[in-house]
Amino acid sequence: MKKLAAEIEETHSLGRLYDFDVLDADGKQISRVELGIASRKCLLCDNDAFQCGRSRNHGLSDLTEKIETMATQYFNGHKK
């Protein structure tokens, strides 16, 4: 399940906006690293997302703008 969740996060147009947590039978979170999957990348600079978030490398307005751009491009391309 974690591999599938990571694949969705990496391949779907809006997947990078989600962080799907998967738990094992004991309720412990399964990490990407445990499965040999690369850690998530920052939306703005492609560095490690956790490190960018922790150090607040980017302003909220920059992140919001990126998210809005991604959503607009996705939904404009999926009109019925």
N, CA and C atoms as an extended XYZ file, in Angstrom:
240
Properties=species:S:1:pos:R:3:atomname:S:1:resname:S:1:resid:I:1 pbc="F F F"
N         0.827       -1.204        0.000 N   MET     1
C         0.000        0.000        0.000 CA  MET     1
C         0.864        1.260        0.000 C   MET     1
N         1.948        1.258        0.773 N   LYS     2
C         2.799        2.453        0.837 CA  LYS     2
C         3.443        2.714       -0.521 C   LYS     2
N         3.870        1.655       -1.201 N   LYS     3
C         4.471        1.846       -2.523 CA  LYS     3
C         3.455        2.452       -3.491 C   LYS     3
N         2.214        1.990       -3.438 N   LEU     4
C         1.161        2.537       -4.286 CA  LEU     4
C         0.889        3.996       -3.925 C   LEU     4
N         0.823        4.290       -2.630 N   ALA     5
C         0.586        5.669       -2.192 CA  ALA     5
C         1.714        6.586       -2.674 C   ALA     5
N         2.953        6.128       -2.554 N   ALA     6
C         4.095        6.933       -2.997 CA  ALA     6
C         4.052        7.136       -4.514 C   ALA     6
N         3.635        6.108       -5.240 N   GLU     7
C         3.529        6.238       -6.693 CA  GLU     7
C         2.491        7.294       -7.075 C   GLU     7
N         1.360        7.302       -6.390 N   ILE     8
C         0.333        8.316       -6.641 CA  ILE     8
C         0.875        9.704       -6.318 C   ILE     8
N         1.563        9.823       -5.191 N   GLU     9
C         2.141       11.107       -4.793 CA  GLU     9
C         3.112       11.635       -5.843 C   GLU     9
N         3.828       10.734       -6.498 N   GLU    10
C         4.855       11.142       -7.457 CA  GLU    10
C         4.369       11.260       -8.897 C   GLU    10
N         3.304       10.546       -9.259 N   THR    11
C         2.933       10.518      -10.675 CA  THR    11
C         1.659       11.281      -11.024 C   THR    11
N         0.728       11.407      -10.098 N   HIS    12
C        -0.504       12.136      -10.403 CA  HIS    12
C        -0.190       13.636      -10.424 C   HIS    12
N        -0.859       14.365      -11.285 N   SER    13
C        -0.612       15.804      -11.420 CA  SER    13
C        -0.725       16.556      -10.101 C   SER    13
N        -1.639       16.133       -9.247 N   LEU    14
C        -1.805       16.791       -7.943 CA  LEU    14
C        -1.271       15.942       -6.790 C   LEU    14
N        -0.660       14.829       -7.113 N   GLY    15
C        -0.179       13.910       -6.088 CA  GLY    15
C         0.825       14.511       -5.124 C   GLY    15
N         1.618       15.438       -5.612 N   ARG    16
C         2.638       16.055       -4.745 CA  ARG    16
C         2.018       16.896       -3.642 C   ARG    16
N         0.749       17.219       -3.773 N   LEU    17
C         0.071       18.015       -2.751 CA  LEU    17
C        -0.405       17.159       -1.582 C   LEU    17
N        -0.331       15.856       -1.728 N   TYR    18
C        -0.818       14.932       -0.702 CA  TYR    18
C         0.340       14.185       -0.062 C   TYR    18
N         0.128       13.790        1.166 N   ASP    19
C         1.093       12.966        1.885 CA  ASP    19
C         0.299       11.837        2.527 C   ASP    19
N         0.195       10.730        1.805 N   PHE    20
C        -0.588        9.599        2.284 CA  PHE    20
C         0.230        8.798        3.290 C   PHE    20
N        -0.276        8.691        4.494 N   ASP    21
C         0.367        7.866        5.509 CA  ASP    21
C        -0.245        6.478        5.472 C   ASP    21
N         0.603        5.477        5.578 N   VAL    22
C         0.169        4.084        5.630 CA  VAL    22
C         0.728        3.495        6.910 C   VAL    22
N        -0.130        2.805        7.645 N   LEU    23
C         0.253        2.218        8.928 CA  LEU    23
C         0.311        0.699        8.815 C   LEU    23
N         1.226        0.090        9.585 N   ASP    24
C         1.273       -1.369        9.613 CA  ASP    24
C         0.233       -1.899       10.601 C   ASP    24
N         0.192       -3.203       10.800 N   ALA    25
C        -0.815       -3.828       11.662 CA  ALA    25
C        -0.725       -3.360       13.108 C   ALA    25
N         0.453       -2.868       13.516 N   ASP    26
C         0.639       -2.376       14.881 CA  ASP    26
C         0.376       -0.884       15.003 C   ASP    26
N        -0.023       -0.242       13.905 N   GLY    27
C        -0.303        1.185       13.931 CA  GLY    27
C         0.924        2.059       13.729 C   GLY    27
N         2.061        1.440       13.368 N   LYS    28
C         3.301        2.190       13.118 CA  LYS    28
C         3.309        2.669       11.667 C   LYS    28
N         3.678        3.936       11.503 N   GLN    29
C         3.728        4.513       10.159 CA  GLN    29
C         4.846        3.866        9.354 C   GLN    29
N         4.555        3.512        8.116 N   ILE    30
C         5.547        2.943        7.214 CA  ILE    30
C         6.160        4.088        6.422 C   ILE    30
N         7.478        4.181        6.462 N   SER    31
C         8.146        5.288        5.778 CA  SER    31
C         8.608        4.872        4.389 C   SER    31
N         8.805        5.865        3.562 N   ARG    32
C         9.349        5.635        2.225 CA  ARG    32
C        10.732        5.001        2.333 C   ARG    32
N        11.537        5.503        3.259 N   VAL    33
C        12.917        5.041        3.412 CA  VAL    33
C        12.956        3.538        3.715 C   VAL    33
N        12.034        3.071        4.556 N   GLU    34
C        11.972        1.647        4.887 CA  GLU    34
C        11.787        0.784        3.638 C   GLU    34
N        11.135        1.318        2.642 N   LEU    35
C        10.843        0.579        1.416 CA  LEU    35
C        11.811        0.905        0.288 C   LEU    35
N        12.815        1.732        0.591 N   GLY    36
C        13.798        2.092       -0.428 CA  GLY    36
C        13.295        3.110       -1.429 C   GLY    36
N        12.278        3.862       -1.037 N   ILE    37
C        11.707        4.894       -1.908 CA  ILE    37
C        12.300        6.241       -1.496 C   ILE    37
N        12.671        7.047       -2.469 N   ALA    38
C        13.257        8.358       -2.177 CA  ALA    38
C        12.290        9.218       -1.368 C   ALA    38
N        12.835       10.034       -0.480 N   SER    39
C        11.989       10.925        0.311 CA  SER    39
C        11.355       11.981       -0.587 C   SER    39
N        10.279       12.560       -0.078 N   ARG    40
C         9.528       13.552       -0.849 CA  ARG    40
C        10.394       14.779       -1.114 C   ARG    40
N        10.195       15.370       -2.276 N   LYS    41
C        10.930       16.569       -2.672 CA  LYS    41
C        10.070       17.808       -2.460 C   LYS    41
N        10.718       18.906       -2.164 N   CYS    42
C        10.060       20.191       -1.991 CA  CYS    42
C         9.379       20.596       -3.300 C   CYS    42
N         8.212       21.187       -3.192 N   LEU    43
C         7.485       21.650       -4.378 CA  LEU    43
C         8.226       22.762       -5.122 C   LEU    43
N         9.022       23.508       -4.399 N   LEU    44
C         9.634       24.699       -4.994 CA  LEU    44
C        11.083       24.513       -5.432 C   LEU    44
N        11.867       23.761       -4.653 N   CYS    45
C        13.299       23.712       -4.979 CA  CYS    45
C        13.825       22.298       -5.197 C   CYS    45
N        12.995       21.296       -5.014 N   ASP    46
C        13.370       19.903       -5.223 CA  ASP    46
C        14.338       19.354       -4.171 C   ASP    46
N        14.608       20.111       -3.124 N   ASN    47
C        15.368       19.565       -2.001 CA  ASN    47
C        14.431       18.706       -1.169 C   ASN    47
N        14.930       18.087       -0.126 N   ASP    48
C        14.111       17.271        0.758 CA  ASP    48
C        12.987       18.116        1.360 C   ASP    48
N        11.744       17.681        1.167 N   ALA    49
C        10.576       18.451        1.611 CA  ALA    49
C        10.564       18.639        3.122 C   ALA    49
N        10.918       17.600        3.861 N   PHE    50
C        10.914       17.694        5.323 CA  PHE    50
C        11.890       18.774        5.796 C   PHE    50
N        13.076       18.785        5.219 N   GLN    51
C        14.082       19.772        5.614 CA  GLN    51
C        13.652       21.193        5.247 C   GLN    51
N        13.094       21.366        4.063 N   CYS    52
C        12.624       22.700        3.657 CA  CYS    52
C        11.510       23.181        4.583 C   CYS    52
N        10.588       22.287        4.896 N   GLY    53
C         9.493       22.659        5.785 CA  GLY    53
C         9.979       22.996        7.178 C   GLY    53
N        10.876       22.195        7.674 N   ARG    54
C        11.395       22.400        9.031 CA  ARG    54
C        12.176       23.713        9.147 C   ARG    54
N        12.962       24.013        8.116 N   SER    55
C        13.782       25.230        8.160 CA  SER    55
C        13.049       26.447        7.598 C   SER    55
N        11.840       26.220        7.111 N   ARG    56
C        11.025       27.302        6.537 CA  ARG    56
C        11.781       28.050        5.433 C   ARG    56
N        12.331       27.267        4.518 N   ASN    57
C        13.109       27.840        3.412 CA  ASN    57
C        12.280       28.720        2.482 C   ASN    57
N        10.978       28.472        2.433 N   HIS    58
C        10.122       29.185        1.488 CA  HIS    58
C         8.958       29.840        2.220 C   HIS    58
N         8.558       30.977        1.722 N   GLY    59
C         7.441       31.692        2.323 CA  GLY    59
C         6.107       31.048        1.961 C   GLY    59
N         5.139       31.271        2.801 N   LEU    60
C         3.799       30.727        2.581 CA  LEU    60
C         3.215       31.204        1.253 C   LEU    60
N         3.462       32.454        0.905 N   SER    61
C         2.900       32.981       -0.350 CA  SER    61
C         3.495       32.255       -1.562 C   SER    61
N         4.777       31.891       -1.507 N   ASP    62
C         5.395       31.148       -2.610 CA  ASP    62
C         4.782       29.756       -2.735 C   ASP    62
N         4.574       29.097       -1.599 N   LEU    63
C         3.962       27.770       -1.619 CA  LEU    63
C         2.515       27.832       -2.107 C   LEU    63
N         1.772       28.811       -1.620 N   THR    64
C         0.381       28.976       -2.026 CA  THR    64
C         0.289       29.229       -3.531 C   THR    64
N         1.150       30.061       -4.036 N   GLU    65
C         1.157       30.360       -5.471 CA  GLU    65
C         1.434       29.097       -6.289 C   GLU    65
N         2.382       28.287       -5.854 N   LYS    66
C         2.722       27.048       -6.558 CA  LYS    66
C         1.533       26.086       -6.546 C   LYS    66
N         0.891       25.951       -5.398 N   ILE    67
C        -0.261       25.056       -5.275 CA  ILE    67
C        -1.400       25.532       -6.159 C   ILE    67
N        -1.673       26.824       -6.159 N   GLU    68
C        -2.738       27.376       -7.006 CA  GLU    68
C        -2.441       27.144       -8.481 C   GLU    68
N        -1.192       27.314       -8.877 N   THR    69
C        -0.794       27.096      -10.266 CA  THR    69
C        -0.999       25.635      -10.659 C   THR    69
N        -0.576       24.730       -9.794 N   MET    70
C        -0.739       23.303      -10.070 CA  MET    70
C        -2.221       22.938      -10.210 C   MET    70
N        -3.032       23.428       -9.291 N   ALA    71
C        -4.467       23.119       -9.310 CA  ALA    71
C        -5.135       23.719      -10.549 C   ALA    71
N        -4.809       24.948      -10.876 N   THR    72
C        -5.393       25.605      -12.044 CA  THR    72
C        -5.038       24.846      -13.319 C   THR    72
N        -3.769       24.487      -13.470 N   GLN    73
C        -3.352       23.743      -14.660 CA  GLN    73
C        -4.068       22.398      -14.737 C   GLN    73
N        -4.193       21.722      -13.620 N   TYR    74
C        -4.855       20.421      -13.609 CA  TYR    74
C        -6.328       20.553      -13.994 C   TYR    74
N        -7.042       21.430      -13.311 N   PHE    75
C        -8.477       21.530      -13.544 CA  PHE    75
C        -8.819       22.160      -14.891 C   PHE    75
N        -7.979       23.038      -15.393 N   ASN    76
C        -8.220       23.583      -16.739 CA  ASN    76
C        -8.028       22.505      -17.811 C   ASN    76
N        -7.162       21.557      -17.549 N   GLY    77
C        -6.926       20.478      -18.488 CA  GLY    77
C        -7.915       19.336      -18.385 C   GLY    77
N        -8.775       19.369      -17.369 N   HIS    78
C        -9.722       18.284      -17.148 CA  HIS    78
C       -11.177       18.766      -17.201 C   HIS    78
N       -11.436       19.768      -18.014 N   LYS    79
C       -12.802       20.239      -18.169 CA  LYS    79
C       -13.605       19.239      -18.966 C   LYS    79
N       -14.875       19.140      -18.647 N   LYS    80
C       -15.756       18.224      -19.393 CA  LYS    80
C       -16.664       19.005      -20.295 C   LYS    80
